[in-house]
């Protein structure tokens, strides 16, 4: 009969105890309780110095003790689903070794029709919040996820990491399409010798001059309107911007590269940042709880850089960002602005890209959307 092994150790004649790190337990408290001497614990800390920081043990993580009838022989600490450490006390001086389980990557396919939210739809179809965030990130320049509506739908092929046959995070989204308000948006991951990027059906980069939204994900509480009842002033007036309701402290990002024209407190706008992106376009970010460090008049900012945090300063009844967009000095609805894409693939690389595109399109087409 084959011996029973755990962590590669034959355990047939050993006593096994499995537990979790509890609040207030450090390594010394934990191992003293298990009968190890202060000398042994000190020797363990010394032996692990270049392998494992014993101060990093986390509440809730699992550990295993293996002992014979007299003493502890092994203490095994699960750092995460991949990495574990074996502390061997059989000799006069303890030995510490690190072990990493192999990670396998499989391809997953998913399709969904949005009924309530993108997050919930992804989860309902077997995905995770990480998958939903990654999907939104792929279309950050082309789909305004704050205006996603019931009936919008998506398909995607993505990588799932597994350890011992169990999911352990995701890898890359290889291909995806998102149908928003009847318009289909396609994104294919392609390696052209530069940092990996997503391209559309024509080989144009998904990256554009401006992000579709200044927050990564929340909800729009009030859309662009020439006549809105102001909740503080108690009167109807044009609302030349888009309100994004989000918890206080949510990071606000610049939708594009530019130069800060103004950063400070301005009456009803509260903490306010205004950025000039080029000769045509300027954006404004209102009601911040605070402005990010380094954001001041004249500062250069890059697309996606955090410039402040959601708040309710100025004329605001609750935490939100009022986002404003000027075109040639006139405030316009930012959701209607069409911006140019980054450089397309060189002509010489397009045949290779189209071959990848066609292969991934076939996989996307084969995905059946679930019935609502």
C-alpha positions in Angstrom: 0.0 0.0 0.0 1.3 3.4 -0.9 2.0 5.7 2.1 -0.2 8.7 2.6 1.6 12.0 1.9 0.8 15.6 2.6 3.1 18.3 1.4 5.3 15.5 0.2 5.7 14.2 3.7 4.7 10.7 4.8 2.1 11.2 7.5 0.9 7.7 8.3 2.4 7.6 11.8 2.1 11.3 12.5 -0.6 13.3 14.4 -2.0 16.1 12.2 -3.5 19.4 13.4 -4.8 22.0 10.9 -5.9 25.4 12.0 -5.9 29.1 11.1 -4.0 32.1 12.3 -6.2 34.0 14.8 -6.3 37.7 15.6 -3.5 38.7 17.9 -1.4 35.6 17.1 2.2 36.1 16.0 4.6 33.3 15.3 5.9 33.3 18.8 2.5 33.2 20.4 1.3 30.5 18.0 4.2 28.1 18.3 4.7 28.6 22.1 1.1 27.4 22.4 2.0 24.3 20.4 4.9 23.4 22.8 7.9 24.8 21.0 10.6 26.5 23.1 11.7 30.1 22.7 15.0 28.8 21.6 13.4 26.8 18.8 11.3 29.8 17.7 14.4 32.0 17.6 16.2 29.5 15.6 13.3 29.2 13.2 13.2 33.0 12.7 17.0 33.0 12.0 16.7 30.1 9.6 13.8 31.7 7.6 15.4 35.1 7.3 16.3 34.9 3.6 13.3 32.7 2.7 10.2 33.8 4.6 9.4 36.9 6.7 7.8 35.3 9.7 6.3 38.7 10.6 4.1 38.4 7.5 1.8 35.6 8.7 -1.8 36.7 8.1 -5.0 36.3 10.2 -7.1 33.6 8.5 -4.3 31.8 6.7 -4.1 28.1 7.3 -1.2 26.2 9.0 -0.6 22.5 9.6 1.3 20.9 12.5 2.7 17.4 12.1 4.0 15.7 15.3 4.9 12.3 16.7 4.0 11.3 20.2 6.8 13.5 21.6 7.2 16.7 19.7 6.4 18.9 16.7 8.2 17.7 13.6 6.8 20.1 11.0 5.0 23.4 10.9 3.6 24.2 7.4 2.3 27.7 6.7 0.0 28.4 3.7 1.0 31.9 2.5 -1.5 31.8 -0.4 -3.0 29.1 -2.7 0.3 28.9 -4.6 3.1 29.3 -2.0 3.6 27.4 1.3 6.5 27.1 3.6 7.7 23.9 5.4 9.5 24.4 8.7 11.2 21.2 9.6 12.1 20.7 13.3 13.5 17.1 13.1 17.2 18.1 13.4 18.9 20.1 16.0 18.5 23.3 13.9 15.2 23.9 12.0 15.2 24.1 8.2 12.8 26.3 6.2 11.9 25.6 2.6 9.6 27.4 0.2 7.3 25.5 -2.2 5.2 26.7 -5.1 2.4 24.8 -6.6 2.2 24.8 -10.4 -0.3 27.3 -11.9 -2.1 26.1 -15.0 -3.9 28.5 -17.4 -7.1 27.4 -19.2 -9.3 29.3 -21.6 -12.8 30.3 -20.4 -15.7 31.5 -22.6 -18.6 33.6 -21.3 -21.5 35.5 -22.6 -24.2 37.5 -20.8 -27.1 39.8 -21.3 -27.2 42.7 -18.8 -30.4 42.8 -16.7 -29.2 44.8 -13.8 -25.5 45.5 -13.8 -22.3 44.4 -15.5 -20.9 43.1 -12.2 -24.0 41.0 -11.4 -24.3 39.6 -15.0 -20.7 38.4 -15.0 -21.1 36.8 -11.6 -24.4 35.2 -12.6 -22.6 33.6 -15.5 -19.8 32.1 -13.5 -17.3 34.9 -13.4 -15.9 37.1 -10.7 -15.6 40.8 -10.0 -12.1 40.6 -11.3 -13.4 39.4 -14.6 -16.0 42.2 -14.7 -13.4 44.9 -13.9 -11.0 43.5 -16.6 -13.8 43.5 -19.2 -14.6 47.2 -18.4 -10.9 48.0 -18.7 -10.7 46.6 -22.2 -13.4 48.9 -23.4 -12.4 51.9 -21.2 -12.0 54.1 -24.3 -15.1 53.0 -26.2 -17.9 52.1 -23.9 -19.4 54.3 -21.2 -20.1 51.7 -18.6 -22.0 54.2 -16.5 -24.7 54.3 -19.2 -25.0 50.5 -19.7 -28.6 49.5 -20.0 -30.7 46.4 -19.8 -30.3 44.4 -23.0 -26.7 45.3 -23.6 -24.7 42.1 -24.0 -21.2 40.8 -24.2 -19.1 37.8 -25.1 -15.5 37.1 -24.2 -12.7 34.5 -24.2 -10.3 34.9 -21.2 -7.6 33.1 -19.3 -8.4 31.5 -15.9 -5.5 30.6 -13.6 -5.9 27.4 -11.6 -4.0 25.8 -8.7 -4.8 22.1 -8.0 -7.8 22.4 -10.3 -9.3 25.4 -8.4 -9.6 28.9 -9.8 -6.9 31.3 -8.7 -7.5 34.6 -10.4 -7.7 35.4 -14.1 -5.1 36.1 -16.7 -5.8 38.1 -19.8 -8.9 38.7 -21.8 -8.0 37.4 -25.2 -11.0 38.6 -27.1 -14.3 40.4 -26.3 -17.2 42.1 -27.8 -19.6 44.4 -26.1 -22.9 45.4 -27.6 -24.0 48.8 -26.1 -27.2 50.4 -27.3 -27.1 48.3 -30.5 -23.5 49.1 -31.4 -21.1 46.2 -31.3 -17.6 46.9 -30.0 -14.9 44.3 -30.7 -11.5 44.0 -29.0 -8.8 41.5 -29.9 -5.5 41.1 -27.9 -2.5 41.1 -30.2 1.2 41.0 -29.7 2.9 43.2 -32.2 6.3 43.3 -30.5 5.3 46.2 -28.2 3.3 46.1 -24.9 0.2 44.0 -25.6 -2.8 46.0 -26.8 -6.3 45.5 -27.9 -7.4 46.3 -31.5 -10.7 46.5 -33.2 -11.9 44.7 -36.3 -9.9 47.0 -38.6 -6.6 46.7 -36.6 -7.0 50.1 -34.9 -6.0 50.5 -31.3 -8.7 50.5 -28.7 -6.8 53.2 -26.9 -8.1 56.7 -27.7 -7.3 60.3 -26.8 -9.8 60.3 -23.9 -11.2 57.7 -21.5 -15.0 57.4 -21.6 -15.4 58.2 -17.9 -13.3 59.8 -15.1 -14.2 57.1 -12.6 -13.4 53.4 -13.1 -16.9 52.2 -12.2 -19.9 53.5 -10.3 -23.2 54.9 -11.6 -24.4 58.1 -13.2 -26.9 59.9 -11.0 -27.7 62.7 -13.3 -27.0 63.1 -17.0 -26.3 66.1 -19.2 -29.3 68.3 -19.4 -30.1 71.9 -20.3 -32.8 71.9 -17.5 -32.3 70.2 -14.2 -33.8 70.9 -10.8 -30.9 71.9 -8.6 -31.2 70.1 -5.2 -29.4 72.8 -3.3 -30.5 76.0 -5.1 -34.1 74.6 -5.4 -34.5 75.9 -8.9 -34.3 74.7 -12.5 -31.1 75.4 -14.4 -28.9 73.9 -17.1 -26.7 71.1 -15.8 -23.8 71.2 -18.2 -22.0 68.1 -17.0 -22.4 64.5 -15.9 -22.7 63.5 -12.3 -21.1 60.3 -11.1 -22.4 59.1 -7.7 -19.6 57.3 -5.8 -18.4 56.9 -2.2 -16.3 59.7 -0.7 -12.7 59.1 -1.5 -13.2 57.2 -4.8 -10.2 58.2 -7.0 -10.9 60.5 -9.9 -8.8 60.2 -13.0 -8.0 62.6 -15.8 -9.6 61.4 -19.0 -6.6 62.4 -21.1 -3.1 64.0 -21.1 -3.0 67.7 -20.4 -2.0 70.7 -18.3 -3.8 71.8 -15.1 -5.3 75.2 -15.6 -6.8 75.5 -12.1 -6.8 73.5 -8.9 -8.4 74.7 -5.7 -11.6 75.7 -4.0 -14.1 77.6 -6.1 -17.4 78.4 -4.5 -20.2 76.2 -5.5 -17.8 74.0 -7.5 -16.1 73.0 -4.2 -12.6 71.5 -4.7 -12.2 71.8 -8.4 -9.6 70.9 -11.1 -9.7 72.1 -14.7 -7.4 70.5 -17.3 -6.6 71.8 -20.8 -6.0 68.8 -23.1 -5.3 70.6 -26.4 -6.5 73.7 -28.3 -10.0 72.3 -28.6 -10.8 70.4 -25.4 -10.8 71.2 -21.7 -12.3 69.2 -18.8 -13.5 70.1 -15.2 -13.8 67.9 -12.1 -16.0 69.3 -9.3 -16.9 68.8 -5.6 -13.8 66.8 -4.7 -13.2 65.8 -1.1 -9.6 66.7 -1.8 -7.2 67.3 -4.7 -4.4 64.8 -5.2 -0.9 65.6 -4.2 1.1 67.3 -7.0 -2.0 68.6 -8.8 -1.6 72.4 -9.2 -1.8 75.1 -11.9 0.7 74.3 -14.6 1.2 70.6 -13.6 1.3 68.1 -16.5 -1.0 65.1 -16.1 -1.3 61.9 -18.0 -4.4 59.9 -19.1 -5.7 57.9 -16.2 -3.7 59.8 -13.5 -5.5 60.3 -10.2 -6.1 64.0 -9.8 -8.5 64.0 -6.8 -11.1 62.1 -4.8 -14.9 62.1 -4.8 -16.5 64.3 -2.2 -19.4 66.7 -1.6 -17.7 70.1 -1.3 -19.5 73.2 -2.7 -23.1 73.0 -3.7 -23.6 69.3 -3.4 -26.1 67.2 -1.4 -24.0 64.1 -1.3 -20.7 62.6 -2.5 -20.4 62.6 -6.3 -18.3 63.9 -9.1 -19.7 66.5 -11.5 -17.6 66.1 -14.7 -17.6 68.9 -17.4 -16.3 69.0 -20.9 -15.6 72.0 -23.0 -15.2 72.0 -26.8 -13.8 75.3 -28.2 -14.9 77.0 -25.0 -18.5 75.7 -25.0 -19.7 73.1 -22.5 -20.9 70.0 -24.3 -22.2 66.5 -23.4 -18.9 64.5 -22.9 -20.7 61.2 -23.8 -21.2 62.4 -27.4 -17.6 63.4 -28.1 -15.9 61.2 -30.7 -12.1 61.1 -30.2 -9.4 59.7 -32.5 -7.8 56.3 -31.8 -4.1 55.8 -31.2 -1.9 54.7 -34.1 -3.2 51.6 -36.0 -1.1 48.5 -36.7 1.5 48.9 -39.4 0.3 47.5 -42.7 3.0 44.7 -42.5 1.5 43.4 -39.3 -2.1 43.4 -40.4 -2.2 40.0 -42.1 -0.9 38.3 -38.8 -3.5 40.3 -36.8 -6.4 39.5 -39.1 -5.5 35.8 -38.8 -5.7 36.1 -35.0 -8.9 38.2 -35.3 -10.6 35.7 -37.4 -9.7 32.8 -35.1 -11.0 34.7 -32.0 -14.1 35.9 -33.9 -15.0 32.3 -34.6 -14.7 31.5 -30.9 -16.8 34.5 -29.9 -19.5 33.7 -32.5 -19.8 30.2 -31.1 -20.7 31.5 -27.6 -24.4 31.3 -27.0 -26.0 34.1 -25.0 -28.1 32.8 -22.1 -31.8 33.6 -22.0 -32.9 36.2 -19.5 
